[in-house]
Amino acid sequence: MHDFLTVKEVADLLRIKERKLYDLTAEGVLPVTKVTGKLIFPRDALMAWLRKNTDYGAELSALRDHPAVVAGSHDPLLDWALRASGSELATYYDGSADGLRRMKAGQAVAAGIHFHRTPEEEAGSNANERRISLDMHHEPVVLVEWAKRSQGLIIKPEHAESIGSIADIAERRVVFRQEGAGSQDLFQLLLTEAGLAPGQFTLLPDVARNQTDLAQSVAQGDADLGFGIAAVARQHKLAFVPITEERFDLLVWRRDFCAPSLQKLLSFTRTSQFQDRAEQLGGYDVSHTGTIHYNGP
């Protein structure tokens, strides 16, 4: 939608006849202005009016008190910082798609996300920003950079010399993440681009629910490799083949962004303790942590 809507666009949005919309405007019900004699509706003011006046306004996600939970994708540095900062925020990690769903349902104050382009999309704009602008374009949310992370193949050390790319995983035992996890979506894309189908490697029956579970599956010998971040490979003394760098973001309700819990966390990212931990874990670039990349209406 444009920032300013026409009569037809608003009527379609509200699912009412244009004549009824003219009546509401004449009664002074809706936020509207006139430009060269035509009625123009500021989109942000209209959406704010809808939130305020809808019968179920108390149930809207943006207006509710959200549970003190960070959902979404698992990240070791975030997991540690939530505790070390004294944020008092709990966690529920089950992938980027689940985190977005829980944010839309008002079930979390924030969610860690790292979406990736689909096979039909060309590289270019950031997938996190594109996904949020499409799925939550009317919601007052903020997208804050957490860190850039190195993503790649996590490999048993004895296979390190024979696996140097996605194409080399044929005939290997591979552990997947759950559907909707950002790492899994990216891995599937890379497999498709490399021309590899599941029948060309042995897929473990059980998925890894987070980055740590994936690394443990490889470390314990259940799988020869998986796709994840450099930090967990280093933690478990596994080999790592970097494939790409991604941006991991925090999606936060704007009303919660300035609350003490989130501010404790973000203030902590500016300390030397946080910087040292990121360097110790490895595979992180935190030079732009805290940068706001999207600010909803």
N, C-alpha and C positions, 0 to 999 in steps of 0.2 A: 504493500500500500504506500501511496504518497503521503507526505506530511499533511496535506490538505485534501479533503475528500469532497466529491461532488454529491449532489442529491441522490443520484442513482446508486453511487457506491455505498452511501450510508444506508439507503433503503435496502439494498442487497445484504449489507452487513447485519442490519437489525431484522431482516426478513419481514418487512412491512411494505405496504403500498407507498408510492411516492406522495400520493395525496395525503395520507396519514402523516407522513413526515412533515409536509408543509403545515399541517394543523398543529403538530407538536412545536414546530418552530415559531408559529404565530403566537402560541401560548407562552413562549419564553422558556420552554422546558429544556431544550437542548442548547449546548454551546455552539454558536454559529456566528459568522460574520458575512458581510456582503462585499463583493468585489465586482465592480462594473455591473451592478444590478443582479449578480448571480449569488446564490447562497453557497458558501464555502464552510466546511466543517474542519477545524483543526483536529487532526487525528488524536494527538496526545490528550487534549482536553476532553474529547469525546470518550476515549477509553477510561479516563479518570472518572468521568460522570457515570459511566456504566458500572464501574467498580463500587462507586459510592451509593448508587441508587438501586442496584439490583436487589431483589428480595433475598437472595442467598449470599449477600455481600460478606456476611460473617464467615462463610465457608470458603471464600476465595483464598487461594494459596498465598497471594501477596500480602493479605491483610491479617493472616493468622499468626499466632505465636508458634514458632517452629521449634521442634524438639532439638536439643543441643547435640546434634549428630552431624558428622561429616560423612557423606555417602560417596558413591562413585568408585573410581578406580583406585587401586592400591599403589601407594608410592612409599618406599622405605624412609625417605627423608621427611616426607610429610608426616608419616606415622610417628616418627621419633620426635619431630618438632611439636606436634600437638601435645605430647606429654611433657617434653622438656620446657616448653614455654609456660606451662601451668594454665593452659587455655580452658581446661575442664570440659572439653568437647569429646564426646564418644565417637566411635567410628563404626561404619557398616559398609565394608567394601564388597561390591559384587559387579564391578565393571562400569564403564562410562555410560552405557545405555541405561542401566539400572539407576545410576545416580541421577541422570536427567529425568527419568520417570519419577523418582522420589522427590526431586525438586519441584516438578510440576504439580505433584500431589501435596506439596507442603509438608513433607515428611523429613526434611533436613534443612539446616541453615546454610549448608554449602555442599558441593560435590566436586571431587577431582575428576577431570575429564581429559581425554586425549583422543579425539576423533580423527579419522583419516579419510582421504578422498575415496570415492567409489571408483570402480573400473571405468565408469562412464564419464567421470569428471577429470578435467585436466588439472595438472599441478598449478599452483598459483596462490590464490587466497587461502588464508588459514582455515582449516576445516572446523576447528572449535568455534570460531567466530561465525562461520557460515551456518553451522548447525544451530547455534543459539539464536541467531537472527531469524532463522526460519521457524524453529520450534517454540521460541519464547519471545517473539518479536513485540508482544504487547506487555510483557512482564517487566517490573522494575528490578532487574538483576544486573549484577556487575561481573565481568569476566576478568580475573586477575591472574597474571602469569605467576606460576609457582617456580618452574625451572624448565630448562631445556635438558633433555635426557638422550643419551645414546642408546638406541635400540638395535638389537641384532641377535645372532644365534648364540645360545648358551649351550656349551658342548662339554662332554666328558673329556678330561685332559688327554686321554689316550687317543682320541679321535681328532685332536686339534690340527694335526698336520695334513689330514686327508679331507677336512671340511673347511672350505674357504669362501663359500658362497651358498646362496639358496639352492642352486642347481646341484650341489654336492650331497644333498640329504637323501637322494634316492636310495632305497634299500635300508634306510636307517629306521630305528625306533624313535618316534616323535611324540611328544606330549603337547596337546593343544590347551589353550585357555577356553573358558566358556564363551558361548555365543553372546555378543554384545560387549565383550571386553575390547578395549581399544587396541591392545597388542594383537589379539586374535584377528580383528578386522584387517589390520595392516598385514599380518602374516598371510592371510588368505589372499589378499591382493597381490602380494609378492609371489606367492606360489602360482597364482594364475598367470602373472606376467612371465614367470619362468617356465611355464608350460608343464607344471607338475600337478598331478592329480593324486588324491589320497591312496589310490591303488598302487602307486609307485613307491610308497614307503609304508612302514607299519605304524599304525596309529594306536596309541594306548587307549583302552576303553574308558578310562576315567580322565576327566579334564582337571586342570589345575585352576583353583578358584582365585588365586592371586599370584603375584610375582614370586613370593617366597615358596609357595607350594610347587611352582614350576621348577625352581632351582633345586629344591629338595628331591624332586622326582628324578632329575638328572644326576644329582650327587649320590643318590642311593642306588643308582644303576638300573632303575625301572625304564628310563628312556636314555637314548644316546644324545638327544638334544631337544631344545625347545626354543621359543622366540620370546625374548624379554629384554630387560634393561641391564646395562653394564654393572650397576651397583649390586644386584643380587648375585650375578656371576662372581664378582669379586668377593662378596661375603662368604660364598660357599666354595671358594678356591677352584672355580671352574674356568675353562677357556671361554673366550668371547670373541666373536667376529662382528665388528660393527657394520651395520647395514645403512642406517640412516639416523638423523637427529630429529626429534620431535619436540613440540612444546606442550608441556603438561600445565593445565590451568585449573584454577579454582573458580567455580561458578557459585556466586554468593547472592542471596537476597539483599537488596540495597539497604533495607531497614535493619538488617543484621550486620551489615558490613562495619558499621561504626560501634557496634556493641562491644563490651569489654572482652569477651572471649575471642572474637576474631581479631581485635586490635592487639591483644596480647600476642597472638600468633604472628601477625604481620610485623609487629615491633621486634619480635624475637629474631626474625629473618635478617635484621640489620645488625645483629651482634656478631662478634668474632667467633663465638661458640658455634653459631649456625654455619658460618663460612667454613670453619675448620671441619665440621661434620660432613658437609657436602664434599669437600676435598677428600676426606678420609674414605667415604663411601665410593667415590669415583664415578665417572660418567655423567656428572652434572655440570651445568653452566647456570649459576645463580646470579649472574651479573645484572639481570633485569627482573629479578624477583620483586613482586609488588607492583609491576607496571599494569595499569588498567588498559585492556584492549577493547572492551565493549562496555557501554553503560546504557542500559535500557531506558525506555521512556519513564 
